[in-house]
Amino acid sequence: MNLRLLFLLLIISLYTITSSAQTLNVPSQYSSIQTAIDSAQSGDTVLVQPGTYIENIDFSSKNIVLKSSAGAASTIIKPANNGISVVWFHNYTYTTEAILDGFTITDGGQITGGGIEFFAGGSPIVKNCMITNSGNSYGAVGFYYSSATLINCIIYKNPTSALYFDASNWSPMFINCTIADNNGTGVFCGISPAPQLINCILSGNSSANASGNVKISYSLVQGGFAGVGNINIDPLFVDRTNNDYHLSQYSPAIGAGTINSNTPNYDFEGNIRPNPVGSQ
């Protein structure tokens, strides 16, 4: 077989694999998110309409996209079983093609990572999500041997510390995230390697906003934390009492972040960033 023919066969094969990806709709085709995931194959998208879904979500070792059609404010997941995490990634085979996008995760179990647990969780991406009222003394979001990335997420008002890092040689990353008003630390890590935070806001957590082996840059950390571009000042949220964590017009966090290959071009609500003026 000549090289040209081999190349053509490879292109056809790749096209066939790509074109076979499907979108599974909830609830019009599947009554629950988990039944759609169970029917999905890696490469598929599970698209969820607005509503409150009472179930625990297991990505089942599949590199799929689980996405809401209308965003986190109107698409909520609460646990059916409070003894396990609301969302669970538990396989090293997860890549950055495993994506959770646009949900509120709430009322999670009183366990490690009651909201989301990355247990030997590979490298999935969670973006545009809100995690609240979840977890116990071991954190609302838990990491164990996972280099997961959280982008444009708000982790707020959990009855525990926001994050928990167990023994690991993997380093999670947080980009454009707000970690505020949790009953414990915002971010603390006593192990190595260090989790990394960039363009984040850490404010109002009942213990230290940031401490331990953590790498933070271009972020607002109330109480201060060493790192390039970090500032120590009130972020001036619109109304944190009523869970409005938008930045008010004169917030010092507006335009204080950085732009590089790791940072997204859009914020939590799909607005182009950076936007140096106006309410965020």
Rosetta silent file (secondary structure, phi, psi, omega in degrees, C-alpha in Angstrom):
SEQUENCE: MNLRLLFLLLIISLYTITSSAQTLNVPSQYSSIQTAIDSAQSGDTVLVQPGTYIENIDFSSKNIVLKSSAGAASTIIKPANNGISVVWFHNYTYTTEAILDGFTITDGGQITGGGIEFFAGGSPIVKNCMITNSGNSYGAVGFYYSSATLINCIIYKNPTSALYFDASNWSPMFINCTIADNNGTGVFCGISPAPQLINCILSGNSSANASGNVKISYSLVQGGFAGVGNINIDPLFVDRTNNDYHLSQYSPAIGAGTINSNTPNYDFEGNIRPNPVGSQ
SCORE:     score description
SCORE:     0.000 S_00000001
   1 L     0.000  128.621 -178.151    0.000    0.000    0.000 S_00000001
   2 L   -79.435  165.386 -174.351    1.514    3.361   -0.977 S_00000001
   3 H   -65.616  -35.653 -179.527    1.805    6.248    1.443 S_00000001
   4 H   -63.936  -44.812  178.982   -0.741    8.401   -0.361 S_00000001
   5 H   -64.754  -40.468  178.118   -3.437    5.733   -0.130 S_00000001
   6 H   -60.649  -41.766  179.498   -2.590    5.103    3.508 S_00000001
   7 H   -63.434  -43.257  179.544   -2.934    8.828    4.241 S_00000001
   8 H   -62.694  -40.965  178.118   -6.344    8.966    2.521 S_00000001
   9 H   -64.042  -37.911  178.239   -7.592    5.982    4.508 S_00000001
  10 H   -64.692  -43.558  179.226   -6.450    7.653    7.726 S_00000001
  11 H   -61.842  -43.816  178.883   -8.312   10.864    6.842 S_00000001
  12 H   -61.960  -41.223  179.516  -11.479    8.882    6.055 S_00000001
  13 H   -63.102  -44.864  179.634  -11.173    7.002    9.343 S_00000001
  14 H   -64.616  -39.919  178.606  -10.771   10.204   11.344 S_00000001
  15 H   -62.977  -41.480 -179.408  -13.728   11.798    9.562 S_00000001
  16 H   -63.276  -43.794  179.612  -15.888    8.773   10.333 S_00000001
  17 H   -63.503  -45.026 -177.698  -14.956    8.869   14.023 S_00000001
  18 H   -65.853  -43.771 -175.007  -15.574   12.631   14.262 S_00000001
  19 H   -73.036  -13.362 -178.916  -18.865   12.577   12.349 S_00000001
  20 L   -84.527   -7.791  178.606  -20.240    9.766   14.517 S_00000001
  21 L   -62.539  139.576 -175.490  -20.320   11.961   17.629 S_00000001
  22 L  -121.416  159.738  170.633  -23.885   12.485   18.848 S_00000001
  23 E  -110.390  122.641  179.997  -25.827   14.933   20.994 S_00000001
  24 E  -105.721  123.424 -172.413  -28.081   13.286   23.573 S_00000001
  25 E  -100.107  134.450  177.332  -30.826   15.588   24.877 S_00000001
  26 E  -120.455  128.742    5.069  -32.192   15.679   28.432 S_00000001
  27 L  -100.073    9.400 -173.484  -35.076   15.427   29.155 S_00000001
  28 L   -66.179  -35.280  178.159  -36.587   15.211   25.637 S_00000001
  29 L  -103.626  -34.761 -177.784  -34.733   12.004   24.744 S_00000001
  30 L  -128.411  135.595 -173.169  -33.560   10.795   28.164 S_00000001
  31 L   -73.588  -19.972 -179.477  -35.444   11.327   31.402 S_00000001
  32 L  -140.047  161.283  178.522  -32.301   11.867   33.487 S_00000001
  33 H   -64.527  -42.604 -175.173  -28.769   13.064   33.017 S_00000001
  34 H   -67.167  -37.237  178.709  -27.287    9.749   34.144 S_00000001
  35 H   -65.751  -33.192  175.583  -29.309    7.642   31.716 S_00000001
  36 H   -67.373  -42.788  177.796  -28.032    9.862   28.900 S_00000001
  37 H   -61.245  -42.779 -179.032  -24.451    9.444   30.122 S_00000001
  38 H   -61.062  -29.434 -179.789  -24.940    5.677   30.316 S_00000001
  39 H   -89.979  -13.029 -175.433  -26.003    5.687   26.661 S_00000001
  40 L   -80.140  158.648  172.200  -23.266    8.059   25.495 S_00000001
  41 L  -116.742  156.213  176.688  -19.921    7.186   23.986 S_00000001
  42 L   -52.781  134.703 -176.177  -16.683    9.136   24.362 S_00000001
  43 L   100.595  -16.379  179.510  -16.862   12.133   22.049 S_00000001
  44 L   -80.583  166.263  174.174  -20.618   12.623   22.520 S_00000001
  45 E  -120.226  129.762  171.053  -22.367   15.614   24.098 S_00000001
  46 E  -101.261  113.663 -175.177  -25.118   15.328   26.691 S_00000001
  47 E  -105.586  123.154 -170.688  -27.141   18.547   26.433 S_00000001
  48 E  -113.417  129.095  177.971  -29.361   19.372   29.412 S_00000001
  49 L   -80.365  161.956 -179.250  -32.321   21.757   29.403 S_00000001
  50 L   -56.104  147.214  179.028  -33.093   24.065   32.369 S_00000001
  51 E   152.417  175.842  175.171  -34.497   22.444   35.489 S_00000001
  52 E  -108.220  123.910 -175.350  -33.594   20.863   38.798 S_00000001
  53 E  -113.429  122.426 -178.435  -32.280   17.308   38.515 S_00000001
  54 E   -98.404   93.190 -178.786  -32.227   15.087   41.600 S_00000001
  55 L  -169.261  160.296  173.452  -29.484   12.575   40.869 S_00000001
  56 L  -100.615  137.376 -172.058  -25.824   11.765   41.380 S_00000001
  57 E  -108.370  124.748  175.187  -23.685   12.058   38.280 S_00000001
  58 E  -120.295  119.070 -179.917  -20.929    9.592   37.360 S_00000001
  59 L   -67.478   -8.894  170.176  -19.064   10.304   34.121 S_00000001
  60 L    55.418   38.598  175.538  -18.529    6.529   33.904 S_00000001
  61 L    62.170   25.390 -178.985  -14.979    6.776   32.520 S_00000001
  62 L  -110.703  134.274  176.703  -16.235    8.486   29.346 S_00000001
  63 L   -86.991   78.692 -178.704  -14.636   11.536   27.767 S_00000001
  64 L  -117.257  166.533  171.719  -17.912   13.295   27.001 S_00000001
  65 E  -101.871  121.853  173.157  -19.210   16.859   27.242 S_00000001
  66 E  -108.858  111.169 -168.852  -21.999   17.333   29.787 S_00000001
  67 E  -134.832  140.331  172.664  -23.393   20.793   29.115 S_00000001
  68 E   -86.106  152.026  179.985  -26.445   22.831   30.073 S_00000001
  69 L   -82.832  -20.695 -172.116  -28.265   24.696   27.336 S_00000001
  70 L  -128.854    4.580  175.453  -28.983   27.797   29.428 S_00000001
  71 L    97.632  171.142 -170.805  -26.266   28.019   32.087 S_00000001
  72 H   -66.201  -33.785 -174.792  -25.768   27.333   35.772 S_00000001
  73 H   -62.045  -27.931 -176.113  -28.398   29.702   37.155 S_00000001
  74 H  -116.024    7.276 -178.754  -31.234   27.682   35.638 S_00000001
  75 E  -132.060  105.117 -166.580  -29.754   24.178   35.559 S_00000001
  76 E  -120.241  136.606  175.209  -29.307   22.652   38.998 S_00000001
  77 E  -118.996  124.621  174.727  -28.138   19.226   40.147 S_00000001
  78 E  -119.871  152.634 -174.644  -28.915   17.980   43.660 S_00000001
  79 L   -79.156  140.601  168.575  -28.021   14.511   44.969 S_00000001
  80 L   -79.465  -32.899  179.489  -30.463   11.640   45.171 S_00000001
  81 L  -117.270  111.189 -176.200  -27.959    9.896   47.468 S_00000001
  82 L   -79.408    0.912  179.336  -26.390   12.209   50.027 S_00000001
  83 L   -89.299   -4.535  177.447  -23.768    9.589   50.885 S_00000001
  84 L  -133.599  169.146 -178.615  -21.767   10.207   47.717 S_00000001
  85 L   -65.388  155.061  176.967  -20.639   13.241   45.747 S_00000001
  86 L   -65.760  -45.368  177.889  -23.071   15.013   43.462 S_00000001
  87 E  -126.675  135.660 -172.767  -20.616   14.655   40.548 S_00000001
  88 E  -134.132  123.913  168.886  -17.844   12.061   40.467 S_00000001
  89 E  -110.803  122.068 -174.063  -14.852   11.599   38.190 S_00000001
  90 L  -143.277   54.660  176.164  -12.979    8.443   39.170 S_00000001
  91 L  -158.415  133.630  179.881  -10.683    7.207   36.454 S_00000001
  92 L   -61.577  -17.697 -173.836   -7.168    8.168   35.355 S_00000001
  93 L   -78.131   -6.657  177.699   -8.278    7.901   31.720 S_00000001
  94 L   -63.660  132.069  176.049  -10.215   11.183   31.798 S_00000001
  95 L  -112.020 -174.776  177.878   -8.670   13.719   29.437 S_00000001
  96 L   -69.433   -2.920  174.825   -9.432   17.393   28.808 S_00000001
  97 L   -86.180   -5.113  171.132  -12.213   16.163   26.510 S_00000001
  98 L   -90.071  111.159 -169.912  -14.251   15.216   29.596 S_00000001
  99 E  -130.925  132.082  170.499  -16.088   18.490   30.292 S_00000001
 100 E  -111.709  121.696 -168.094  -18.754   19.595   32.780 S_00000001
 101 E  -139.138  112.989  166.706  -20.149   22.962   31.668 S_00000001
 102 L    89.146   47.531  179.666  -22.808   25.237   33.107 S_00000001
 103 L  -131.942  152.744  163.747  -24.445   23.725   36.201 S_00000001
 104 E   -94.834  123.883  178.057  -25.179   24.641   39.805 S_00000001
 105 E  -106.962  117.538 -172.569  -24.010   21.779   42.030 S_00000001
 106 E  -144.783  161.442  176.783  -25.654   22.035   45.428 S_00000001
 107 L    61.717   31.966 -177.442  -26.683   20.211   48.624 S_00000001
 108 L   -67.623  160.508 -174.254  -23.860   17.701   48.193 S_00000001
 109 L   -62.663  159.039  179.978  -23.165   14.887   50.620 S_00000001
 110 L   -83.109   60.985 -179.132  -21.291   15.186   53.874 S_00000001
 111 L  -139.188  174.417  175.823  -18.212   13.489   52.461 S_00000001
 112 L   -59.476  127.977 -178.680  -14.926   14.494   50.876 S_00000001
 113 L    61.949   51.742 -176.969  -15.773   16.491   47.784 S_00000001
 114 L   -60.933  -29.525  176.380  -19.491   16.539   48.483 S_00000001
 115 L   -83.464  -59.965  178.073  -20.076   18.722   45.432 S_00000001
 116 E  -136.424  134.043  178.035  -17.517   17.325   43.004 S_00000001
 117 E  -122.927  123.143  172.220  -14.960   14.601   43.648 S_00000001
 118 E  -102.855   94.764 -176.392  -11.974   13.935   41.395 S_00000001
 119 E  -106.874  106.790 -169.112  -10.823   10.548   42.683 S_00000001
 120 E    49.248   48.630 -163.336   -7.921    9.365   40.534 S_00000001
 121 E   -92.307   10.615  177.305   -9.779   11.646   38.181 S_00000001
 122 E    64.420 -139.452 -172.531   -7.364   12.313   35.324 S_00000001
 123 L  -129.545   49.602  179.196   -7.562   15.733   33.670 S_00000001
 124 L   -71.506  168.521  177.682  -11.216   16.714   33.122 S_00000001
 125 E  -119.330  132.455  172.069  -12.406   20.317   32.796 S_00000001
 126 E  -117.908  123.822 -178.303  -15.194   21.909   34.851 S_00000001
 127 E  -140.068  153.352  176.467  -16.280   25.338   33.667 S_00000001
 128 L    56.917   36.511 -179.249  -19.030   27.891   34.187 S_00000001
 129 L  -115.414  155.981  172.338  -20.308   26.023   37.264 S_00000001
 130 E  -118.233  132.088  179.564  -21.406   27.076   40.741 S_00000001
 131 E  -122.095  120.472 -174.602  -20.730   24.803   43.719 S_00000001
 132 E  -148.821  154.594  175.379  -22.511   25.655   46.956 S_00000001
 133 L    52.590   47.042 -177.420  -23.867   24.136   50.192 S_00000001
 134 L  -138.597  151.299  170.310  -21.854   20.934   49.767 S_00000001
 135 L    96.011  174.870  175.317  -19.253   18.856   51.604 S_00000001
 136 E  -126.153 -147.448 -176.275  -17.952   18.333   55.106 S_00000001
 137 L   -66.498   -7.843 -179.518  -14.639   19.151   56.804 S_00000001
 138 L  -104.062   14.766  169.405  -12.823   17.764   53.775 S_00000001
 139 E   102.927  148.920  176.980  -14.071   20.259   51.229 S_00000001
 140 L   -75.105  -30.861  176.199  -16.820   20.947   48.740 S_00000001
 141 E  -125.902  122.726 -175.025  -14.535   19.957   45.860 S_00000001
 142 E  -113.283  144.736 -178.501  -12.035   17.143   46.460 S_00000001
 143 E  -129.088  128.788  174.921   -8.905   16.159   44.516 S_00000001
 144 E  -142.186  109.775 -176.820   -6.992   12.882   44.696 S_00000001
 145 E    51.433   60.178  179.096   -4.481   12.167   41.952 S_00000001
 146 E  -147.468  138.590  173.298   -6.149   14.526   39.490 S_00000001
 147 L  -110.520   44.822  177.453   -4.994   17.464   37.397 S_00000001
 148 L   -60.197  153.172  175.780   -8.516   18.730   36.792 S_00000001
 149 E  -120.773  128.624  174.317   -8.963   22.322   35.645 S_00000001
 150 E  -107.916  127.185 -176.332  -11.757   24.580   36.914 S_00000001
 151 E  -127.583  132.601  176.508  -12.521   27.622   34.738 S_00000001
 152 L    54.674   41.243  179.419  -15.016   30.434   35.415 S_00000001
 153 L  -107.977  151.686  175.750  -16.413   28.632   38.471 S_00000001
 154 E  -119.447  119.678  179.800  -17.871   30.083   41.668 S_00000001
 155 E  -114.888  105.642 -167.924  -17.382   28.052   44.846 S_00000001
 156 E  -143.669  151.004  173.530  -19.304   29.814   47.576 S_00000001
 157 L    46.911   48.769  170.336  -21.118   29.419   50.876 S_00000001
 158 L   -91.713  151.241 -176.740  -20.270   25.802   51.469 S_00000001
 159 L   -77.560   18.294 -173.191  -20.486   24.522   55.076 S_00000001
 160 L  -153.015 -178.162  170.574  -16.826   23.553   54.865 S_00000001
 161 L   -60.499  152.699 -176.792  -13.591   24.582   53.224 S_00000001
 162 L   -68.052  -42.256 -169.580  -13.965   25.114   49.502 S_00000001
 163 E  -130.476  148.275  175.182  -11.248   22.671   48.382 S_00000001
 164 E  -134.143  130.093  179.917   -9.570   19.522   49.675 S_00000001
 165 E  -118.235  116.637  177.411   -6.330   18.064   48.304 S_00000001
 166 L   -91.699  173.791 -179.405   -5.393   14.500   49.224 S_00000001
 167 L   -49.543  132.449 -173.500   -2.007   12.848   48.668 S_00000001
 168 L  -169.586  157.062  168.410   -1.097   13.238   45.003 S_00000001
 169 L  -117.321   23.862  177.509    1.607   13.965   42.476 S_00000001
 170 L  -112.536  155.121 -175.541   -0.848   15.788   40.197 S_00000001
 171 L  -125.142  105.685  175.391   -1.531   19.540   40.186 S_00000001
 172 L   -67.653  161.586  178.796   -5.066   20.921   39.651 S_00000001
 173 E  -132.786  144.619  179.152   -5.532   24.381   38.145 S_00000001
 174 E  -127.338  124.285 -176.014   -8.101   27.129   38.777 S_00000001
 175 E  -127.947  126.831  178.357   -8.611   29.906   36.232 S_00000001
 176 L    56.583   38.952 -179.318  -10.976   32.892   36.599 S_00000001
 177 L  -105.115  149.146  173.344  -12.629   31.312   39.652 S_00000001
 178 E  -111.355  125.607 -179.819  -14.268   32.989   42.639 S_00000001
 179 E  -123.865  103.374 -167.532  -13.897   31.216   45.994 S_00000001
 180 E  -143.075  144.963  168.172  -15.850   33.139   48.588 S_00000001
 181 L    59.310   33.098  174.189  -17.705   32.967   51.890 S_00000001
 182 L   -88.348  153.562 -177.722  -17.030   29.297   52.611 S_00000001
 183 L   -86.816   70.631 -177.171  -16.994   28.016   56.201 S_00000001
 184 L   156.712 -155.609 -179.769  -13.282   27.225   56.240 S_00000001
 185 L   -76.463  153.386  170.513  -10.325   27.969   54.040 S_00000001
 186 L   -73.535  -58.833  174.680  -10.613   29.197   50.501 S_00000001
 187 E  -142.864  126.407  174.233   -7.600   27.191   49.348 S_00000001
 188 E  -140.312  135.363  176.976   -5.131   25.289   51.516 S_00000001
 189 E  -139.731  125.768  179.249   -2.721   22.585   50.430 S_00000001
 190 L  -107.864   12.540 -177.376   -0.280   20.765   52.668 S_00000001
 191 L  -123.227  178.978  178.862    1.057   18.390   50.033 S_00000001
 192 L  -127.304  144.966    2.318    3.151   18.583   46.878 S_00000001
 193 L   -79.642  170.157 -173.513    2.882   19.498   44.030 S_00000001
 194 L   -83.460  139.172  167.217    0.987   22.735   44.510 S_00000001
 195 L   -65.170  154.295 -177.136   -2.370   23.538   42.936 S_00000001
 196 E  -118.851  135.620  177.329   -2.228   26.633   40.729 S_00000001
 197 E  -125.302  134.599  178.222   -4.627   29.578   40.699 S_00000001
 198 E  -139.682  137.305 -179.525   -4.627   32.386   38.139 S_00000001
 199 L    57.483   40.966 -178.008   -7.071   35.310   37.736 S_00000001
 200 L  -110.763  163.455  173.625   -9.010   34.168   40.814 S_00000001
 201 E  -122.646  125.616  176.730  -10.768   35.937   43.692 S_00000001
 202 E  -123.589  114.883 -170.997  -10.516   34.562   47.230 S_00000001
 203 E  -153.958  140.351  168.819  -12.562   36.524   49.739 S_00000001
 204 L    74.740    8.890  176.687  -14.634   36.169   52.890 S_00000001
 205 L   -73.742  143.131 -167.016  -13.766   32.563   53.731 S_00000001
 206 L   -68.445  -26.971  172.945  -14.017   32.037   57.481 S_00000001
 207 L  -102.631 -155.493 -179.898  -10.464   30.748   57.828 S_00000001
 208 L   -62.274  141.072  174.423   -7.527   31.863   55.677 S_00000001
 209 L   -69.316  -34.217  177.613   -8.435   32.743   52.118 S_00000001
 210 E  -153.156  134.158  177.379   -5.185   31.132   50.958 S_00000001
 211 E  -160.532  164.652  176.292   -2.433   29.267   52.776 S_00000001
 212 E    85.202 -156.355 -175.116    0.013   26.408   52.445 S_00000001
 213 L   -85.126   82.363 -177.101    1.643   25.031   49.318 S_00000001
 214 L  -134.696  141.019  175.081   -0.321   26.939   46.684 S_00000001
 215 E  -106.866  117.700 -177.661    0.800   28.879   43.604 S_00000001
 216 E  -128.180  135.202  177.718   -1.328   31.974   43.016 S_00000001
 217 E  -144.211  151.904  177.452   -0.814   34.730   40.467 S_00000001
 218 L    47.741   45.205 -176.261   -2.741   37.721   39.106 S_00000001
 219 L  -130.112  158.657  173.079   -5.436   37.160   41.703 S_00000001
 220 E   -97.444  116.197 -179.586   -7.258   39.085   44.404 S_00000001
 221 E  -125.140  105.335  177.514   -6.579   37.439   47.765 S_00000001
 222 L   -65.732  130.653 -173.684   -7.979   39.237   50.785 S_00000001
 223 L    96.797  -14.443  174.414   -5.399   39.022   53.529 S_00000001
 224 L    86.685  149.095  173.378   -2.654   38.800   50.926 S_00000001
 225 L  -161.758  134.122 -176.712   -0.662   35.999   49.357 S_00000001
 226 L   -65.011  135.053  178.159    2.737   36.089   47.706 S_00000001
 227 L   163.253  153.330 -178.014    2.663   35.801   43.922 S_00000001
 228 L   -63.123  125.934  174.138    3.108   37.785   40.735 S_00000001
 229 L    78.469    5.500 -179.348    0.296   40.277   40.179 S_00000001
 230 L   -76.774  146.688  176.075   -1.659   39.459   43.359 S_00000001
 231 E  -127.846  155.129 -177.409   -3.614   42.186   45.148 S_00000001
 232 L  -123.763   96.851 -174.927   -5.054   42.390   48.673 S_00000001
 233 L  -165.722  159.892  176.156   -8.299   44.371   48.726 S_00000001
 234 L   -63.937  129.327 -178.797  -12.084   44.007   48.977 S_00000001
 235 L   -73.765  -12.855 -179.674  -13.374   42.732   45.587 S_00000001
 236 L    56.045   62.135  172.306  -16.581   44.792   45.921 S_00000001
 237 E   -65.076  157.832 -179.692  -19.095   42.179   44.850 S_00000001
 238 E   -63.199  -50.301 -178.143  -22.519   43.508   43.870 S_00000001
 239 E  -162.629   80.356 -176.349  -24.403   41.774   46.722 S_00000001
 240 H   -66.235  -26.191  178.598  -22.669   38.830   48.369 S_00000001
 241 H   -59.771  -37.193 -179.534  -25.406   38.603   51.004 S_00000001
 242 H  -106.437   26.953  171.975  -27.843   37.574   48.281 S_00000001
 243 L    65.301   26.826  175.452  -25.298   35.484   46.349 S_00000001
 244 E   -99.055   97.454 -176.294  -24.627   38.065   43.634 S_00000001
 245 E   -98.133   20.420  166.821  -20.900   37.656   43.029 S_00000001
 246 E   -62.430  153.516  175.152  -20.765   39.894   39.992 S_00000001
 247 E   -84.714  131.596  176.366  -18.139   42.587   40.332 S_00000001
 248 L   -68.795  167.267 -171.456  -19.547   46.045   40.956 S_00000001
 249 L   -56.915  -34.033 -175.942  -18.576   48.810   38.587 S_00000001
 250 L  -103.868   20.496  179.374  -15.688   50.055   40.713 S_00000001
 251 L   -61.860  134.192  177.662  -14.290   46.680   41.748 S_00000001
 252 L   -70.179   -9.795  179.879  -10.475   46.663   41.883 S_00000001
 253 L   -80.242  -19.206 -178.937  -10.548   43.169   40.366 S_00000001
 254 L   -66.262  123.799  178.972  -11.749   44.469   36.988 S_00000001
 255 L    76.151    6.349 -176.047   -8.815   44.436   34.577 S_00000001
 256 L   -92.582   -6.898  179.826   -6.427   43.170   37.278 S_00000001
 257 L   -82.825 -162.807 -179.965   -5.948   39.705   35.815 S_00000001
 258 L  -133.920  165.868  177.268   -3.739   38.603   32.984 S_00000001
 259 L  -121.236  124.201  172.705   -4.139   37.123   29.528 S_00000001
 260 L  -152.166 -169.953 -174.943   -2.123   34.119   28.412 S_00000001
 261 L   -66.618  -17.291 -178.835   -2.586   30.765   26.742 S_00000001
 262 L   -90.507  -16.159 -172.218   -4.258   29.343   29.864 S_00000001
 263 L   -96.583  142.001 -176.842   -6.922   32.015   30.308 S_00000001
 264 L   -76.705  162.766  178.950  -10.290   31.933   28.515 S_00000001
 265 L   -89.449   -6.694 -177.787  -11.620   34.616   26.185 S_00000001
 266 E  -133.389  150.534  179.505  -15.041   34.632   27.871 S_00000001
 267 L   -90.116 -169.135 -175.349  -16.269   34.980   31.429 S_00000001
 268 L   -54.672  -35.638 -175.216  -18.865   32.979   33.378 S_00000001
 269 L  -104.210   15.384  176.019  -21.776   34.473   31.439 S_00000001
 270 L    84.365    9.062  177.296  -20.187   34.390   28.004 S_00000001
 271 L   -78.842  143.437  179.033  -19.028   38.022   27.988 S_00000001
 272 E   -64.665  133.621  173.398  -15.795   38.791   26.155 S_00000001
 273 L  -123.088  153.631    1.269  -12.850   39.281   28.492 S_00000001
 274 L   -78.821  149.930  174.352  -10.930   41.231   29.451 S_00000001
 275 L  -124.638   98.206 -170.156  -13.434   44.012   29.896 S_00000001
 276 L   -74.115  -10.225 -178.319  -11.672   46.790   31.830 S_00000001
 277 L  -132.137  159.293  175.172  -14.752   48.970   32.344 S_00000001
 278 L    87.662  169.786  179.499  -18.341   48.539   33.377 S_00000001
 279 L   -72.453  141.089 -177.605  -20.130   46.062   35.584 S_00000001
 280 L  -107.287    0.000    0.000  -19.011   42.417   35.265 S_00000001
